[in-house]
Amino acid sequence: MSVVLHLSDTHFGTEQPLVLEALATLAAQQQPDVVVLSGDITQRARPTQFKAAKAFIDRMVAPAVVIPDNHDIALFDLWTRMTQPYGRFSAAFGPDLEPVYQSPDCLVVGVNTTRAGRHKHGEVSASQMARVVSLLAAAKPQQLCVVVVHQPAAVPVAGERANLLRGHEAATQVWAEAGADLVLGGHIHLPFTLRVDGLARRLWVVQAGTAVSTRTRPGVPNSVNLLRWGDAATALATATPAAPVTGPTCLIERWDFCAHQQAFALTVVTAVQPERGNSPD
């Protein structure tokens, strides 16, 4: 079974030490196979903030898929922003802005949705969509296919539509057809799992809240996601189904920080059933 720990919007520079240590404890307990950090790693793209983020990710003792986003490009240093927008990110996490992770039953594809000329809105280009399609087309039927962006590819309420990833409609169409199961993101500090309808195959957008930052929304604590995929996840879903289980199942677990316990606690479990192969039902 593959276990994916999905973090987002850590905003190092505004991190909370107690929450940080609680997350490290959760990772040690759950032992994820891969850690995904879907952007806004830092608050102001300062070298010290990237250094702290890298040191924390290294504590996870697992491969990491890390993408930058709007907070990871210098905001006030315009020369750096326009000439070396990813220099500080690359110094910490390496030059690959769109990393890929593969295991026998999991494929994770990172997409850099930042643009140095934009303040916060992200976009995905036609060439980026095509790159992801090519990688998805080569995936094995048993692999859970995950695409990682920063801005949400779908939102549950109209008030969040201004924050949508530019190009999200075309991207979800072609990625679903090519075999994507999940699109992970962050940006709005609002965790949810949402099925996107009207596509060639079943596809879910999975959003994480802010993992460790003080920049939480009212009523929404720090949160992360754990994704479980494989025989054990399917067996667990079958044993305690909220709905009939008819095939391989991915469990999407939301873990919220509980201030009283000073620990992350399992809050919501959503069972989804991706389609296997490249054709719809």
N, C-alpha and C positions, 0 to 999 in steps of 0.2 A: 504493500500500500504506500502511496505517496502522501506526504503531509506538507502542505504549503503554508507558511506563515506570511500573511499579507499585512504589511505596515504601510502607512502613508502619512504625509504631512507631519513629520517629526519636528520640523522647525527648530533644529538645534540652535541654541541661543535663547530659546524660551522653554527649554526642557525642564521637567520637574524631577528632581533626583529620586523621590520616592516612587514615582510612576516608572521611571527608567529602570530602577532595580526590580520592581514588580514584573516588568516585561521581560527582563533578563531571566527571572525565576521561571516565568511561564515558558519561555523558550527552552530552558534547561529541562523542564518537566516533559514537554511535548516532543522535543527533539525533531524539529522539522527537517525534511530532506532538502528544502530550499527556502530561502527568505526572499520575499519580494518587497521592495521599497518603491512605491509608485509616486515619487517626486515630492518636491518641497522638503528636501532633506534639511535645509538650513533656513534661518530667518532672514539673513542678509548676505548670504554667499561669502562670508568672511572665512579666511583660511583656518582660523581657530575653530569655527563652527563645523567646517568640513572634517577637520582632524578629530573632533569629538564624535561626530557621526560615524566616521570610519572605525574608530576604536570600539564604539558600541556594536556595530555590525560584525566586527571581528569576534566579538564575544559569543555570537550565535553559533559558531563552529559548524557552519553549513554554507554551501554555495549561495551566493547572493545575486539577484537580478535587481540592479539599482538604476533608475532613470532620473535625470534632472527635471526640474521644472521652473516656473517663473521666479520663485524665491531663490533659486540656485544660480541665477545670473545677477551680477552686481547691478544694483538699482541706481545708486548715486554716482558711482565711478563710470561715467559714460564712455570714456576711452576704453576701459577694459570691457565694458558691455558690448561695444561695437567691434573691437578688434580681437578679443580673446574671450568670448562670452562663456566658454566652457573650460577655461584654463584651470580655474580653482577646483571645479568638479573633477576634472581629469587628474589633477595632482593627487587627489584622494582616492578615487575609484577607478582610475585608468581611462584610456582614451575612447573606449567603446561606449557610445551614448545609447546604443540600442542592443543590449546584450541578449543572448539566447541561452536557455538552459534546457538540457534534454536528459531524460532518464528512460528506462524501458516503458514506463507507463505515464509519463508526463512531459509536455512540451510547453515552455514558457517563452514568449517572444516580447521583448521590450520595444517600445516605440517612443521616440523623443518628440513630444508635441510642443516643445518650446519654440519661440521665434524671438530673436534678440530685439526685433522692432516692436514687439507687443509687450504691454505691461503685464497682463495676467492671462489673457485669453489664449488658448492653445488651438492648434490645428494639425490635421494630418493630411499630407499631400498624396497625390495620385501615385507617385513613385513609392512612398512609404506603404500605401495600401497594397501595391503590387508585391513589394518585398515580403510582407506578411503572408499574402496569399501563396507565394511560392514556398515558404517554409511550412505553412499548414498543409499544402498539397502533398508534401513529402512525409507527413506524419504517419505513424503506425495506427491501425484501428484501435489498439488498446490504450493509446496515449490520450490523456486529458489535455485538450488544446486550450491554452490560456494566452490571451493578449493583454499586455500591460500598457496603459496610457496614464495620463494624469487627470485631465478634465473628464467629467462623466460623459459616457456615450449615451446615456438615457437618464432621465430624472423622474421621480414619482409625482412631483407637483409643478404646476405651471410657474410658480414663483422662482424656480431654479433654472428655467430654460435659458436665461442669459449666460449661465455658466457652462452650457453644453460645449463639448469639443466641436470645433468647426470642422465640418466634413463627417460628422458622426453618422449621418444617415447612409451615405455611400459606403463608409467603412464597415458598418455593421452588416450591410447587405452582402458585400463581397467576402467579408471574413466568415460570416455564417455559411455561405455557400461553399467556401473552401474548407470548412471543417472546424471553425472555432466553436468552443463550448462556452467560455467565460471571457468577459472583458473586465479587467480589474482597474480601479482608479481611486481617486481621492478628490482633493482640491476644495470641496465645499464642507469638509469636516462633518459630513452627515452619512452614517453607515446605513446601507440598505442592500437588498438583493431584489432585482427587478427583471422579469422576463421581458424580452423585446419581441413583440408580435409582428407578423407579416413578413418574416424572413424565410429563406429556403430551408433552414434547419433551426432547431431550438437553440437559443442563445440567451445568456443571462448577463446582465451588468451587475457587478459586485463592487460596492463602494466601501471603503474603510473610513473611519473617522480620524481625527488627529491622534496619533499613537501616544505621545508623551508630552505634548506642548501644553502651555497654559491657555492656548487659543481655542478653547472649546466653545461650542455653541450653547446657548441657554438650554438646560435640560438634557444635553447630550454629553455624556462623560467621554474621557479618553477611551478609545476602543481599537481593536485589531481583529483580523479574521484568521481563522484556521480552516483550510480546505483539506478534506480527506477524500481520497479517491482510491478505489481498488476493492478487492474481495472483502476485506474487513469492513470497509465503509458500507458496502452493499448489504452485508450480513446484518450490520447494526440497524440500518434503515428498515430491513425486512422484519427484524425482531420487534421494532417499536414504530410501525409506520403511522404517519399522519395521513397518508394517502396510499392506495395500492402501489406496491413496488413491482415493476414488470421488467426491470433491466438494470444494468450497471448504474450505480447511484453515487453522486458526489454530495458529501455533507459539507455545508457551509456554516461554520460556527462563528458567531459574533461573541467576542470576549470583551467585557467592559471593565474598566478600573473601578473597584469598589473602595471608596475612601475609608469606610469603616473597617474593612478587612485589610486595607493596604495591599491589595492583590487584585489581579484580573480574575473575573468570574465569568463562567459561561452563561450567556444571557438568552441567546436565540439560536436555534438550529434549523436550517432550511435544507431540505433534501431535494435535489434536482437530478433529473435523469437525462443526461446528454444523449444525443443520437450517435450511434456508432456507424462508421462508414460515411460516404459523402452524399448520400441521397436522402431526401425527406421521407417521412412515413408514407 
